[in-house]
Amino acid sequence: MAAPFVPSADSQVLERLPARASDPRSRTLAALRLALAQAPGDAAAAVALAQAYFNAMAAEGDPRYVGHAQAALAPWWNLPDPPSSVRVIRAMLLQFDHQFEPALADLDAALRADPEQPQAWAWRAAIHLVRADYGLARASCQGLSSRVPPLVGIACLAQVDAVTGRTAQAAAALRQALADNPGASADQRLWVLTRLAETEERRGAWALAEAAFRQALALNIADVYLLGAYADFLLDQQRPAEVLGLLTDRGRADVLLLRQALAARALGNAAPAGAAQTWARELAARFDAARLRGDTTHQKEESRFLLALGPPGVANVQQSLKLASANFSEQREPADARILLQAALAARDRVAAEPAFAWLTASAIDSVVLRALAEQVRALP
């Protein structure tokens, strides 16, 4: 067992908090915590606090916010039939932990009780997309469309088109929707621009993808998903130095620390001294800690870590492939297929890539990167 850590001096820094107490998000969280403390049985107050924590997690990437959100819902967390609003936020937290079946059960129950819940429709669509249930995802987007501004409804359906062989049409629909809805909120535009950037990237329209990424970043809204997606784009474009600039002081999020380490490794001697090794050790420690908690939500990231940053050798390659295969059995998005194909190629194991091949065929996804990778794996003896 590890010994307790005892600071050697009062001046020793133990943790750097992501925000000051005076920051708007911190003030909002403090007010919501106080409201719940004053009315601990108020489900609406608990949901408001849990939602704020979830938003903070999306902005900063710190998974501890998910635990805080679950704690806010503690009186209702294990109830078989909690209020509908609790079901929706509980589903969001469950899907974060890859508990997709109970999350969908909550969302379906919430929509039976009240179909006029756009957040429930949106998360239902998102989960079905992750699981490659495209018919159900499209149906959820259709349920969403009549309950949200036009930009959001169009973007939801375009997401499905973008992974089912209609990439060019999806990009055109997203671009037109943005032009037709100039008064959309900044949050809505961020979401749609990120989807547009990924769609353009998927079809190999690199300049258009970068333009959309930059428009999204220019909104100045903290969003870990956007930063990770753009960092991956820059890595693919052989621009690792820009990744380090983009992600300065963002290593609290595991997914962003991974991109920092990949960029430092790509830069070699041009990277800050020892950065790649330091970040790789930190990532290894985080993955080890996740395993001790029984957390398997980082299989895709750990597979990528082992393949690109782990010590060279057959054992690491095989472990990377094992993790990528396990991850693909749970979620089947383009990034999940990519790491499975990359790991299978590194292991020279064509059979292990069969699930990805089947998904590529069934979805009819039009991705220049996945197509090239699949051809390389299929060519293995």
C-alpha positions in Angstrom: 0.0 0.0 0.0 1.2 3.5 -0.7 2.2 5.7 2.2 0.4 9.0 2.8 2.0 12.0 1.2 3.1 14.6 3.7 4.1 18.0 2.4 7.6 19.1 3.4 6.7 22.8 3.8 3.6 25.0 4.0 4.6 26.6 0.7 4.6 23.3 -1.2 1.9 23.3 -3.9 -0.3 20.3 -3.8 -2.9 21.2 -6.4 -3.7 24.0 -8.8 -7.4 24.7 -9.0 -8.8 25.3 -12.5 -10.6 28.5 -11.6 -10.4 31.2 -9.0 -13.3 31.7 -6.6 -14.1 35.0 -8.3 -14.6 33.4 -11.7 -18.2 33.4 -13.1 -18.4 29.6 -13.2 -17.1 29.3 -9.6 -19.6 31.9 -8.4 -22.4 30.1 -10.2 -21.4 26.7 -8.7 -21.1 28.3 -5.2 -24.6 29.8 -5.5 -26.1 26.5 -6.7 -24.4 24.6 -3.9 -25.9 27.0 -1.4 -29.3 26.7 -2.9 -29.2 22.9 -2.6 -27.8 23.0 0.9 -30.8 25.2 1.9 -33.3 22.8 0.3 -31.6 19.4 0.2 -34.8 17.7 -0.9 -35.4 20.0 -3.9 -34.9 17.9 -7.0 -34.9 21.0 -9.2 -32.0 22.5 -7.2 -30.1 19.2 -7.4 -30.6 19.0 -11.1 -29.4 22.6 -11.6 -26.3 22.0 -9.7 -25.6 18.7 -11.4 -26.1 20.3 -14.8 -23.6 23.1 -13.9 -21.0 20.5 -12.8 -21.6 18.6 -16.1 -21.1 21.8 -18.1 -17.9 22.5 -16.1 -16.6 19.0 -17.0 -17.2 19.6 -20.7 -15.4 23.0 -20.5 -12.4 21.9 -18.4 -12.2 18.1 -18.9 -11.8 17.4 -15.2 -13.7 14.2 -14.5 -14.1 15.0 -10.8 -17.0 17.3 -11.8 -18.9 14.1 -12.8 -18.5 12.8 -9.3 -19.7 16.1 -7.9 -22.7 16.0 -10.1 -23.6 12.5 -9.1 -23.2 13.5 -5.4 -25.7 16.3 -6.0 -28.2 13.7 -7.1 -27.5 11.3 -4.3 -31.0 11.2 -2.8 -32.4 10.2 -6.2 -29.5 8.4 -7.8 -30.7 4.8 -7.1 -34.4 5.4 -7.3 -36.1 3.3 -9.9 -38.6 6.1 -10.8 -37.1 9.5 -10.0 -38.5 12.8 -11.4 -38.1 13.1 -15.2 -35.6 15.9 -14.9 -33.4 13.7 -12.7 -33.6 10.9 -15.2 -32.2 13.1 -18.0 -29.2 14.4 -16.1 -28.6 10.9 -14.6 -28.6 9.5 -18.1 -25.9 12.1 -19.1 -23.7 11.0 -16.3 -24.3 7.3 -17.0 -23.3 7.7 -20.6 -20.1 9.5 -19.6 -19.2 6.3 -17.7 -20.2 4.3 -20.9 -23.2 2.8 -19.2 -25.3 3.2 -22.3 -28.1 0.8 -21.6 -29.2 2.3 -18.3 -28.7 5.8 -19.8 -31.1 5.0 -22.7 -33.6 3.5 -20.3 -33.6 6.7 -18.3 -34.0 8.9 -21.5 -36.8 6.7 -22.9 -38.7 6.8 -19.6 -38.2 10.6 -19.4 -39.6 11.0 -22.9 -42.5 8.8 -22.2 -43.4 11.0 -19.3 -42.8 14.3 -21.2 -41.8 14.2 -24.9 -41.2 18.0 -24.8 -37.6 17.6 -23.5 -35.1 18.5 -26.2 -32.1 17.6 -24.0 -33.4 14.0 -23.7 -33.9 13.8 -27.5 -30.4 15.1 -28.1 -28.7 12.8 -25.7 -30.7 9.8 -27.1 -29.4 10.7 -30.5 -25.8 11.1 -29.3 -25.8 7.7 -27.6 -27.3 5.9 -30.6 -24.6 7.5 -32.8 -21.9 6.3 -30.5 -23.3 2.8 -30.7 -23.8 3.0 -34.5 -27.5 2.6 -34.3 -28.1 5.1 -37.1 -31.8 4.5 -37.6 -32.5 5.2 -34.0 -30.2 8.2 -34.0 -32.0 9.6 -37.0 -35.4 9.1 -35.3 -34.1 10.8 -32.2 -32.9 13.8 -34.3 -36.4 14.0 -35.9 -37.9 14.0 -32.5 -35.5 16.8 -31.5 -36.1 18.9 -34.6 -39.5 20.1 -33.8 -38.5 21.2 -30.3 -35.3 23.2 -30.9 -34.2 26.1 -33.1 -33.7 25.1 -36.8 -29.9 25.2 -36.6 -29.8 22.5 -33.9 -32.3 20.2 -35.6 -30.5 20.4 -39.0 -27.1 19.8 -37.4 -28.4 16.7 -35.5 -29.6 15.1 -38.8 -26.4 16.1 -40.6 -24.3 14.3 -37.9 -26.1 11.1 -38.9 -25.6 11.8 -42.6 -21.9 12.5 -42.0 -21.3 8.9 -40.9 -23.6 7.1 -43.3 -22.2 7.9 -46.7 -23.5 11.4 -47.2 -20.5 13.5 -46.0 -20.6 16.1 -48.7 -24.4 16.6 -48.2 -23.9 16.9 -44.5 -21.2 19.5 -44.8 -23.4 21.5 -47.2 -26.4 21.3 -44.9 -24.3 22.5 -41.9 -22.8 25.4 -43.8 -26.2 26.5 -45.1 -27.8 26.2 -41.7 -25.2 28.4 -40.2 -25.7 31.0 -42.9 -29.5 30.9 -42.5 -29.4 31.3 -38.7 -27.0 34.1 -37.9 -28.8 34.9 -34.7 -28.1 31.4 -33.2 -26.5 31.4 -29.8 -22.8 31.1 -29.4 -23.1 27.7 -27.8 -25.2 26.4 -30.7 -22.7 27.8 -33.2 -19.8 26.2 -31.4 -21.5 22.8 -31.5 -22.4 23.1 -35.2 -19.0 24.5 -36.3 -17.3 21.7 -34.5 -19.5 19.2 -36.4 -18.8 21.0 -39.7 -15.0 20.9 -39.1 -15.0 17.2 -38.4 -17.2 16.5 -41.4 -15.0 18.5 -43.8 -11.9 16.8 -42.3 -13.5 13.4 -42.8 -13.9 14.0 -46.6 -10.4 15.5 -46.9 -11.4 19.1 -47.3 -8.5 20.3 -45.1 -8.7 24.1 -45.6 -12.5 24.1 -45.1 -12.1 22.0 -41.9 -9.5 24.4 -40.5 -11.6 27.4 -41.3 -14.5 25.9 -39.3 -12.3 24.9 -36.4 -10.9 28.5 -36.2 -14.4 29.9 -36.3 -15.4 27.7 -33.4 -12.3 28.7 -31.4 -12.9 32.3 -32.1 -16.1 32.1 -30.1 -13.9 31.9 -27.0 -16.0 29.2 -25.3 -14.0 26.7 -23.3 -14.7 23.2 -24.7 -12.5 20.2 -24.3 -14.0 18.3 -27.2 -13.2 21.1 -29.6 -9.7 21.5 -28.4 -9.1 17.7 -28.7 -10.6 17.6 -32.2 -8.5 20.5 -33.5 -5.3 19.2 -31.8 -5.9 15.9 -33.7 -6.3 17.8 -36.9 -3.1 19.7 -36.3 -1.2 16.4 -35.5 -2.5 14.9 -38.7 -1.3 18.0 -40.6 2.2 17.6 -39.1 1.9 20.8 -37.1 2.7 19.6 -33.5 4.2 22.9 -32.4 0.8 24.5 -32.8 -0.7 21.8 -30.6 1.5 22.8 -27.7 0.4 26.4 -28.1 -3.2 25.5 -28.3 -3.2 23.3 -25.2 -1.0 25.3 -22.9 -2.1 24.7 -19.3 -4.8 22.4 -20.4 -3.3 19.1 -19.2 -5.8 18.6 -16.4 -8.0 16.8 -19.0 -6.5 13.4 -19.8 -7.5 13.6 -23.5 -5.7 16.9 -23.9 -2.6 15.8 -22.0 -2.4 12.9 -24.4 -2.4 15.3 -27.3 0.3 17.4 -25.6 2.5 14.3 -25.2 2.0 13.2 -28.8 2.9 16.7 -30.0 6.0 16.8 -27.8 7.1 13.4 -29.1 6.6 14.5 -32.7 8.7 17.6 -32.1 11.6 15.6 -30.7 14.4 17.9 -29.7 12.4 21.0 -30.6 10.0 20.3 -27.7 10.5 21.7 -24.2 13.2 19.6 -22.5 11.8 16.4 -21.0 8.2 17.3 -21.8 7.3 14.2 -23.7 8.7 11.9 -21.1 7.1 13.8 -18.2 3.7 13.9 -19.8 4.0 10.2 -20.8 4.7 9.3 -17.2 1.8 11.3 -16.0 -0.5 9.7 -18.4 0.7 6.2 -17.5 0.0 7.1 -13.8 -3.5 8.3 -14.7 -4.4 5.2 -16.6 -3.1 3.0 -13.8 -5.2 5.0 -11.3 -8.3 4.6 -13.6 -7.8 0.8 -13.6 -7.6 0.7 -9.8 -11.0 2.5 -9.8 -12.4 0.0 -12.3 -12.8 2.8 -14.8 -12.6 1.5 -18.4 -13.8 4.7 -20.2 -10.3 5.6 -21.4 -9.6 2.4 -23.4 -9.4 4.4 -26.7 -6.9 6.9 -25.2 -4.8 4.3 -23.5 -4.6 2.3 -26.7 -3.4 5.3 -28.5 -1.0 6.1 -25.7 0.6 2.6 -25.7 0.9 2.6 -29.5 2.6 6.0 -29.8 4.2 6.7 -26.4 4.6 3.5 -24.6 7.9 1.5 -24.5 8.5 -0.2 -27.9 7.8 -3.9 -28.0 5.3 -6.6 -28.9 3.6 -6.6 -25.5 2.6 -2.9 -25.7 1.3 -3.3 -29.3 -0.7 -6.4 -28.3 -2.1 -4.5 -25.2 -3.0 -1.5 -27.4 -4.9 -3.8 -29.8 -6.7 -5.5 -26.9 -7.8 -2.1 -25.5 -8.8 -0.9 -29.0 -10.9 -4.0 -29.6 -12.6 -3.8 -26.2 -13.4 -0.1 -26.8 -14.8 -0.8 -30.3 -17.2 -3.4 -28.9 -18.7 -0.6 -26.8 -18.6 2.5 -29.1 -18.2 2.7 -32.8 -17.4 6.2 -33.9 -14.8 7.2 -36.5 -12.1 7.7 -33.9 -12.8 4.3 -32.4 -12.4 2.6 -35.8 -9.2 4.6 -36.4 -7.4 3.4 -33.3 -8.5 -0.2 -33.9 -7.2 -0.1 -37.5 -3.9 1.5 -36.3 -3.4 -1.1 -33.6 -4.3 -4.0 -35.9 -1.8 -2.6 -38.5 0.9 -2.3 -35.8 0.3 -5.8 -34.6 0.0 -7.1 -38.2 -3.3 -8.7 -37.2 -5.9 -8.4 -40.0 -8.4 -10.6 -38.2 -8.6 -8.2 -35.3 -9.7 -5.4 -37.6 -12.7 -7.3 -38.9 -15.2 -5.5 -36.7 -14.0 -2.2 -38.1 -14.2 -3.5 -41.7 -17.8 -4.6 -41.0 -18.7 -1.2 -39.6 -17.1 0.6 -42.5 -19.2 -1.4 -44.9 -22.5 -1.2 -42.9 -22.2 2.5 -42.3 -20.9 3.4 -45.8 -18.9 6.2 -44.0 -16.9 8.3 -46.4 -13.6 9.0 -44.7 -10.3 9.4 -46.6 -8.2 8.5 -43.5 -10.2 5.4 -42.5 -10.3 4.2 -46.1 -6.5 4.5 -46.4 -5.9 2.7 -43.1 -8.3 -0.1 -44.0 -6.5 -0.7 -47.3 -3.2 -1.0 -45.4 -4.7 -3.5 -43.0 -6.4 -5.5 -45.7 -3.1 -5.8 -47.5 -1.5 -7.6 -44.5 -0.5 -11.2 -45.3 
